[in-house]
Structure formats: structure tokens, C-alpha cells
Amino acid sequence: MLVLGGRCYPIRLEVLALTPFGPGYSVVGGSGRGHHHPVIMSSERVLLARHGQTEWNLVGRRQGQLDSPLTERGVEQARLAAAALRGHAVDAVFTSPLGRAVTTAEIFARALGAAIVVVDDLAEVHHGRFAGLTHGEIERRYLREWGCRARNKYHWRFPGGESYADADRRAAAALALIDRRLADRPLIVSHEMIGRMLLRHLLDLAPVTFLINPGTGVAGHRPRHDWLPLSLMIWGVLSPGSAGASDR
């Protein structure tokens, strides 16, 4: 049972240790405008996954739209997750353009025999001047700006970057684009923060409630990463907190 925003969803949940473009990749641009009404998708199932653990995850450094490579553990997380999805008839892998997501998507695609489609709007929330910094560095350099975040987490914008509201519009645009590709069982590989907005659209949850509700959790506990998709048969992939540092 999944509990989000005070609502219960009878979801079949699988718990997985998840977490340079090459020839033959399809790169899809996005407007970034999106919309706020519920996203209705025609896919039989939608699978969401976060990229595997990265070097910056290990040291608690915010990535945003900067990048760092997967660790050995991150590669193994993706391999194990891909192996667990064999037999689920994934017919396309849609990925963020950022390297850590693309590397993870490549591992999935090779294991599942699926094509990769790069969707620009699946990129992580832009962290602006906070990108590349640890939490301690942010508190020392930007204490006042960081303090403002708690008062309006959805609309607060990283200095020189994006807000959750910006990412929410991109998430809606990405899902609409993916739906137009007519994949029956798409796998979407993205990131923690944009992933929350993808999930909130797929479950039709109010964005502010989804970000601040302390009761959010699965089977009585609160995971650090909820990647739980939609459809008439909802199938979930949960990336546990062991994946690395949070970008919340």
C-alpha cells in the first residue's frame, strides 16, 4: 500500500537497489512550459527510476544540472535494477540528457533491448549558484537565501536556477511528449527532484501537499526517494535512501 498526501493507492511495489550521447539516440527538445492540470497517459504501465549513485552523491555535493559520474556501486545498482525488469516488456527508455541519467539509461536499454530517447525536460532542477556545493558550503555562503526556502518550497527558486514550480511545468511537458511517442511500457530515467514532480502528476497530487506532507511514505515508513508510477495497473520502482545524497 502506498500512502501519499493522505490518499491510499493499491500499488504493486517492487523495491530495487537503484538507483555522451552515442549514435542512434533520439534527442527530444522541450518547451519547458508544461501545464498544471492532471496528466493523462495512454501507456499500459509507466516505470520511473532515478539514476544510480554518483561520486557527488557520496560526498553530499549538489549536482542539479551539473554532473558527476556513476560510482561502481551506482553502475551495479542500475544493472541489478535492469535485471529485475527483464520480462516486463519495457519498449522504450526515456532519459534526462544529463550524463548520470544517460549512463543509467544505457544500462537499462542494453539489458532490456529497448531504444533510448533523450528528453530535455527530464533534466534535474537547475540549482543555479548552489550547484557543485555541499550543504555546509551553502549554509556558509547563502544562509539567508537558504532560509527562505522552507517558507515556500514549491515556488522558491535556486539563485540563478529553477524552482520546483519550474520543474513541475517541465515534468508535465515531458510526460505529454512521452505519451505522444505511444510506448506501451515506457521506463523514465530521471532525478530526485524532477522525479517528484513526475510522480505527483502521475498520481494527480497537489504539488505543495506532495512536497510538505510529513505522512508521505510506503508501507508505514518514509522513503528518501519515491519513484512510484501510474496507470490502470500502477507498477512502482522505489529507489531507497542508500542511493546517496539527497537533492531535496
Secondary structure, DSSP 8 states (H G I E B T S, - for coil): -EEETTEEE--EEEE-------TT-EEE---S---SS------S--EEEE---BHHHHHTB--TTS---B-HHHHHHHHHHHHHHTTS---EEEE-SSHHHHHHHHHHHHHHT-EEEEEGGGS----GGGTT-BHHHHHHH-HHHHHHHTT-TTT-B-TTS-BHHHHHHHHHHHHHHHHHTT-SSEEEEE-HHHHHHHHHHHTT--HHHHHH-TT-EETTB--S------TTTTEEEE--GGG-----
